Amino acid sequence: MPADVASVLVDGPWQHRLVSANGARFHVAELGEGPLVLLLHGFPQFWWAWRDQLPALADAGYRAAAMDLRGFGASDKPPRGYDTFTLAADAASVVRSLGASSAVVVGHGMGAWIAWSMPSMQPDVTRAIATLAMPHPLALRRAGAVLHPRQLRSHTRLAGLQRPSVPERQMTRDSRYVARLLRGWSAPGSGWPPGDVVQRYADAMALPFVAHSAAEYYRWVVRSQWRSDGRRFRNRLARTIGVPVLHVRGGVDRAVARGSGGGSDRFVSGPFEEHVLDGVGHFVHEEAPDAVNGLLLPWLDRLP
């Protein structure tokens, strides 16, 4: 097990920074100059998931900043604050701490869940959003409510994260939990991820307090449904999104069943663009980086 967070400060053309935002300290890998694009990773990952997008965005004239979400990587890991309201405030505060008044927010998985929330929770800093492998949260909840069979199978992993202490032990004991999840959610037979990628993510998940923080994200998603904060979340997310939205999903995503991924456009009143990548699983930007970059960069260039 890595002794400290040095293992996640992976060398590359980017610059590593620590910024204070929303009462915590966040690690950001930054590259390029121009309009800010904030990149939010998913589970079980950290900022390094965007290693193929950072140089592409910088070369295209953007300032790309991939942050470690609260509780992950080299960012602070406080015991609380894993509700979506706080996580959206984290992202907005990081944008301001980087000296920008607004940003395009790009997220994958749980990072996309946060990105979907930004236009209603943090509208002043949200110029546009791009969401990868995650439908609008209310569309996803509706799919679960109607018991879509493939989505129910995906929800078994979500249910497993609700158990006290058990998932934390599973995630930190060895690399098998992370390996099963990465391979189980990626395209079958694709060969992704290779062993070195599995080990890097497993090492990052084994850092102190990361596994607990990761589980807390999903515990809030489930448990808030029957509480007042869950009702506030649903009411806030029911507001239509007026900023441009790019939505990209894999055609064989086994984390979010294809039949449950539709309907996000009903929550968008602004320009909406959706693409399905055939033969690609949940980790679209890593399994098919060229295809994702080929969609993301022209979309960014077309933004007002």
Solvent accessible surface area in square Angstrom, and as a share of the most:
residue,aa,sasa,rsa
1,M,159,0.71
2,P,28,0.17
3,A,100,0.78
4,D,80,0.41
5,V,55,0.31
6,A,63,0.49
7,S,44,0.28
8,V,1,0.01
9,L,69,0.35
10,V,24,0.14
11,D,131,0.68
12,G,41,0.39
13,P,89,0.56
14,W,29,0.10
15,Q,114,0.50
16,H,57,0.25
17,R,75,0.28
18,L,93,0.46
19,V,9,0.05
20,S,88,0.57
21,A,7,0.05
22,N,64,0.33
23,G,90,0.87
24,A,14,0.11
25,R,119,0.43
26,F,1,0.00
27,H,1,0.00
28,V,0,0.00
29,A,0,0.00
30,E,18,0.08
31,L,34,0.17
32,G,29,0.28
33,E,152,0.68
34,G,42,0.41
35,P,67,0.42
36,L,9,0.04
37,V,0,0.00
38,L,0,0.00
39,L,0,0.00
40,L,0,0.00
41,H,0,0.00
42,G,1,0.01
43,F,8,0.03
44,P,1,0.01
45,Q,3,0.01
46,F,1,0.01
47,W,0,0.00
48,W,24,0.09
49,A,1,0.01
50,W,0,0.00
51,R,42,0.15
52,D,58,0.30
53,Q,0,0.00
54,L,0,0.00
55,P,43,0.27
56,A,23,0.18
57,L,1,0.01
58,A,20,0.16
59,D,127,0.66
60,A,44,0.34
61,G,39,0.37
62,Y,17,0.07
63,R,48,0.17
64,A,0,0.00
65,A,0,0.00
66,A,0,0.00
67,M,1,0.00
68,D,0,0.00
69,L,7,0.03
70,R,18,0.07
71,G,0,0.00
72,F,6,0.03
73,G,1,0.01
74,A,11,0.08
75,S,2,0.02
76,D,48,0.25
77,K,48,0.20
78,P,36,0.23
79,P,94,0.59
80,R,184,0.67
81,G,15,0.15
82,Y,10,0.04
83,D,33,0.17
84,T,2,0.01
85,F,36,0.15
86,T,32,0.19
87,L,6,0.03
88,A,0,0.00
89,A,25,0.19
90,D,2,0.01
91,A,2,0.01
92,A,1,0.00
93,S,23,0.15
94,V,0,0.00
95,V,0,0.00
96,R,125,0.46
97,S,46,0.30
98,L,9,0.04
99,G,70,0.67
100,A,21,0.16
101,S,97,0.62
102,S,41,0.26
103,A,1,0.01
104,V,1,0.00
105,V,0,0.00
106,V,0,0.00
107,G,0,0.00
108,H,0,0.00
109,G,3,0.03
110,M,10,0.04
111,G,0,0.00
112,A,0,0.00
113,W,4,0.01
114,I,1,0.01
115,A,0,0.00
116,W,1,0.00
117,S,0,0.00
118,M,0,0.00
119,P,15,0.10
120,S,16,0.10
121,M,17,0.08
122,Q,38,0.17
123,P,80,0.51
124,D,118,0.61
125,V,2,0.01
126,T,7,0.04
127,R,79,0.29
128,A,0,0.00
129,I,0,0.00
130,A,0,0.00
131,T,0,0.00
132,L,2,0.01
133,A,1,0.01
134,M,18,0.08
135,P,2,0.01
136,H,0,0.00
137,P,0,0.00
138,L,23,0.11
139,A,4,0.03
140,L,20,0.10
141,R,37,0.14
142,R,112,0.41
143,A,10,0.08
144,G,15,0.14
145,A,79,0.61
146,V,108,0.62
147,L,112,0.56
148,H,45,0.20
149,P,86,0.54
150,R,92,0.33
151,Q,4,0.02
152,L,74,0.37
153,R,153,0.56
154,S,14,0.09
155,H,46,0.21
156,T,90,0.52
157,R,89,0.33
158,L,38,0.19
159,A,59,0.46
160,G,18,0.18
161,L,6,0.03
162,Q,31,0.14
163,R,104,0.38
164,P,107,0.68
165,S,58,0.37
166,V,40,0.23
167,P,1,0.01
168,E,27,0.12
169,R,140,0.51
170,Q,45,0.20
171,M,1,0.00
172,T,41,0.24
173,R,163,0.60
174,D,55,0.28
175,S,32,0.21
176,R,147,0.54
177,Y,28,0.11
178,V,0,0.00
179,A,12,0.09
180,R,133,0.48
181,L,2,0.01
182,L,0,0.00
183,R,120,0.44
184,G,22,0.21
185,W,28,0.10
186,S,1,0.01
187,A,7,0.05
188,P,83,0.52
189,G,89,0.85
190,S,59,0.38
191,G,68,0.66
192,W,35,0.12
193,P,4,0.02
194,P,64,0.40
195,G,47,0.45
196,D,104,0.54
197,V,10,0.06
198,V,8,0.05
199,Q,87,0.39
200,R,83,0.30
201,Y,0,0.00
202,A,6,0.04
203,D,44,0.23
204,A,6,0.05
205,M,2,0.01
206,A,11,0.09
207,L,1,0.00
208,P,69,0.43
209,F,144,0.60
210,V,1,0.01
211,A,3,0.02
212,H,74,0.33
213,S,2,0.01
214,A,0,0.00
215,A,0,0.00
216,E,42,0.19
217,Y,4,0.01
218,Y,30,0.11
219,R,14,0.05
220,W,23,0.08
221,V,15,0.09
222,V,29,0.17
223,R,103,0.37
224,S,0,0.00
225,Q,62,0.28
226,W,186,0.65
227,R,102,0.37
228,S,67,0.43
229,D,28,0.14
230,G,0,0.00
231,R,125,0.46
232,R,129,0.47
233,F,0,0.00
234,R,79,0.29
235,N,106,0.55
236,R,69,0.25
237,L,3,0.01
238,A,57,0.44
239,R,142,0.52
240,T,86,0.50
241,I,5,0.03
242,G,51,0.49
243,V,35,0.20
244,P,15,0.10
245,V,0,0.00
246,L,1,0.00
247,H,0,0.00
248,V,1,0.00
249,R,36,0.13
250,G,3,0.03
251,G,10,0.09
252,V,53,0.30
253,D,4,0.02
254,R,92,0.34
255,A,10,0.08
256,V,15,0.09
257,A,2,0.01
258,R,114,0.42
259,G,56,0.54
260,S,5,0.03
261,G,1,0.01
262,G,39,0.37
263,G,19,0.18
264,S,2,0.02
265,D,74,0.38
266,R,144,0.53
267,F,18,0.07
268,V,18,0.10
269,S,82,0.53
270,G,19,0.18
271,P,90,0.56
272,F,60,0.25
273,E,47,0.21
274,E,66,0.30
275,H,55,0.25
276,V,46,0.26
277,L,27,0.13
278,D,119,0.62
279,G,55,0.53
280,V,16,0.09
281,G,0,0.00
282,H,7,0.03
283,F,0,0.00
284,V,0,0.00
285,H,0,0.00
286,E,11,0.05
287,E,36,0.16
288,A,18,0.14
289,P,33,0.21
290,D,120,0.62
291,A,44,0.34
292,V,2,0.01
293,N,19,0.10
294,G,47,0.45
295,L,38,0.19
296,L,3,0.02
297,L,37,0.18
298,P,55,0.35
299,W,10,0.04
300,L,4,0.02
301,D,95,0.49
302,R,142,0.52
303,L,19,0.09
304,P,141,0.89
